[in-house]
Amino acid sequence: MEIKEIPVEEAVGRVVAHDMTQIIPQEFKGARFQKGDVIDSKDISTLKDMGKEHIYVLSLDEGTIHEDDAACQIAKKVVGKNIVLSEANEGKINLKAEQKGILKVDKDLLLDVNSIDEILITSSHDNIFLQAGDSLAGVRINPLTIEERKLKQFEAILGDQNLFGIEPFVDKKVGVVVTGNEVYSGRIEDEFVPTLQRKFKRWGGELLDSIIVPDEVDEITEALSNLKESGAEVLITGGGMSVDPDDLTPKGIRNTGAEIVKYGVPVLPGNKLMLAYWDGIPVLGLPACVIFEEITVFDLIYPRLLTGEEFTRNDLIELSYGGYCYHCDVCQFPQCSFGKI
């Protein structure tokens, strides 16, 4: 590769070899000149305003790849399902969500490919919620060119593995059992179902039916069984999950024969949650904090269930790292640290 420095006054008619960024505080930041642009006489003043006294003409040796082409090659290899690519801009390509879902990132693989000198792949966190059009990663090289052998090294490490992918949501039918003598008797108005309805609008899912039962183990078990037989694809109970002797929901879930993954998840708010599977159907025992708190452990687990992901006990334990909510005055979730591993 040969780079020749040319004074800007002599640059008229020359082809720009790389994007050149201009920053005007509070007004503009971006590529004022892009790779392939031809310098015109009126551009000389702009270049000088950008602090450019010279431009550089690039001649590529055999086996050397320009930044835009290299970024394209890398991005096309790492793009996974339900992900699209932006155009190259200033040598960078962004990966964007093609549809709503949960981002999956192979962190170990990401670190492996970034260990190659001059390759820079920057990622969002694993398991975050994305809307269609959201950016999730950026790809570029540093500096302006890269040896082709390094791209081959990258491809060898990547192989046929998926670095990024988005698991889409499926609007599953949800059956809800609300427990509590005070709600069953009508003394207290139920808040669980309205809260969950708001959650379904945000994340997805469709309320199949809801049943209110007293604090009696057999009635809790029977209500869950009836909802399962009615076609519920996710079962949720609300209330009765604390350590009080009359909080019998955990036993009601156990008596269905469901396999308990974990009762008690190291996340605040919401650490009294229970997750179980009953013939492949997830059963979520929700603590009362889901009613009162804006974001809880429910918002970390439920969206992933909508993708068909099956949690293990270790998956729930891993939520402890980043599982503390700061209760910000204005909630920014999921653009915050809560639930980030």
Order of alpha helices (4+ residues) and beta strands (2+ residues): beta-beta-beta-alpha-beta-beta-alpha-beta-beta-beta-alpha-beta-beta-beta-beta-alpha-beta-beta-alpha-alpha-beta-alpha-beta-alpha-beta-beta-beta-alpha-alpha-alpha
